[in-house]
Structure formats: structure tokens, C-alpha cells
Amino acid sequence: MVKHIVFWNVRNDEKKEENMKEMKKRLTSLVGKIDGLISAEVGFNYNPNGYDLALYSIFKDKQALEGYQVHPEHLKVKEFVHSVITDRCVVDFEF
């Protein structure tokens, strides 16, 4: 299995909180739509020294993660995410 963990900072404007909630909704909705995506959790960071939110997801294997990256449903979500973030950090590892 593979863990896919992503951190983002969201553009600091009047829609920041709304955009964060929308990111969570869209990202977690991918479970059940993409083969091999076992789970996806999104959390909002309350630590002022870190990223704004995190995605913690689990995939069946590396191939499932690779398929997720190019899946049309993920690409729609990714387009929205990239329109509201300022930076991103990612870690993928097998366990």
C-alpha cells in the first residue's frame, strides 16, 4: 500500500475558508470514484507555523497512485486546487 500526503497553503483572501472547505469536499469525494484509492482525509491546520491544510490518502499500490494522478476526476479537482493555492508539498511512500 502507498500513503500519499500533501500539504497546501491557500491564497489568503476573502474566500480562503470557503476555498479550504471546497478543497476538502472535492478531494474526499474522489473515494469510490477512482480505483485503488482506499481512503482520503483532509484536515485544516490550527498550527500557525505550518501549511493550511493536509490530505492524507491511502492507495492500494504505486500503480493505483499513478492512475489517480491522471484520472479525469482527479484532474478536475486538481484544476480547482491549483487555482486557490500558493504552494504545495507532497510525500509518497510504501508501507
C-alpha positions as CSV (number, residue, x, y, z in Angstrom):
1,M,0.0,0.0,0.0
2,V,1.0,3.6,-0.6
3,K,0.4,6.7,1.5
4,H,0.1,10.0,-0.4
5,I,0.4,13.0,1.9
6,V,0.0,16.6,0.5
7,F,0.2,19.9,2.3
8,W,-1.0,23.2,0.8
9,N,-1.1,26.9,1.6
10,V,-4.3,28.6,0.3
11,R,-4.3,32.1,-1.1
12,N,-5.1,34.5,1.8
13,D,-8.1,36.4,0.5
14,E,-11.8,36.8,1.5
15,K,-12.6,33.3,0.1
16,K,-9.8,31.4,1.9
17,E,-12.0,29.5,4.4
18,E,-14.6,28.8,1.7
19,N,-11.9,27.5,-0.7
20,M,-10.4,25.3,2.0
21,K,-13.8,23.7,2.7
22,E,-14.3,23.2,-1.1
23,M,-10.9,21.5,-1.4
24,K,-11.9,19.1,1.4
25,K,-15.2,18.3,-0.2
26,R,-13.8,17.7,-3.7
27,L,-10.8,15.7,-2.5
28,T,-12.7,13.4,-0.2
29,S,-15.4,12.9,-2.8
30,L,-12.8,11.0,-5.0
31,V,-13.0,7.9,-2.8
32,G,-15.2,5.4,-4.6
33,K,-14.7,7.1,-8.0
34,I,-11.1,6.1,-8.6
35,D,-9.9,2.5,-8.5
36,G,-7.3,1.9,-5.9
37,L,-8.0,5.0,-3.8
38,I,-8.8,3.4,-0.4
39,S,-9.2,6.5,1.7
40,A,-8.8,10.2,1.8
41,E,-8.9,12.6,4.8
42,V,-8.4,16.3,4.7
43,G,-7.7,18.4,7.8
44,F,-7.3,22.1,8.5
45,N,-4.2,23.0,10.4
46,Y,-4.6,25.1,13.6
47,N,-0.8,25.5,14.0
48,P,0.1,29.0,12.7
49,N,3.6,27.8,11.7
50,G,2.6,25.1,9.2
51,Y,0.6,24.6,6.0
52,D,-3.1,25.5,5.9
53,L,-4.4,22.0,5.1
54,A,-3.3,18.4,4.5
55,L,-4.5,15.5,2.5
56,Y,-3.8,12.0,3.9
57,S,-4.7,9.3,1.5
58,I,-4.0,5.6,1.0
59,F,-3.8,3.7,-2.2
60,K,-3.8,0.0,-3.0
61,D,-0.3,0.3,-4.6
62,K,2.0,2.5,-6.6
63,Q,0.2,1.8,-9.8
64,A,-3.1,3.0,-8.2
65,L,-1.5,6.3,-7.2
66,E,-0.1,6.7,-10.7
67,G,-3.6,6.1,-12.2
68,Y,-5.1,8.6,-9.7
69,Q,-2.7,11.3,-10.9
70,V,-4.1,11.1,-14.5
71,H,-7.7,10.2,-13.7
72,P,-10.2,12.7,-15.2
73,E,-12.0,13.2,-11.9
74,H,-8.7,13.9,-10.1
75,L,-7.7,16.3,-12.8
76,K,-10.9,18.3,-12.3
77,V,-10.2,18.6,-8.6
78,K,-6.5,19.5,-9.3
79,E,-7.5,22.3,-11.5
80,F,-9.6,23.9,-8.8
81,V,-6.9,23.3,-6.1
82,H,-4.2,24.9,-8.2
83,S,-6.5,27.9,-8.8
84,V,-6.6,28.7,-5.0
85,I,-3.3,27.6,-3.5
86,T,0.0,29.4,-3.2
87,D,2.3,26.4,-2.5
88,R,2.3,22.7,-2.1
89,C,4.4,19.9,-0.6
90,V,4.0,16.2,-1.1
91,V,5.3,12.8,0.2
92,D,4.6,9.4,-1.2
93,F,5.8,6.2,0.4
94,E,5.0,2.5,0.5
95,F,4.2,0.8,3.8
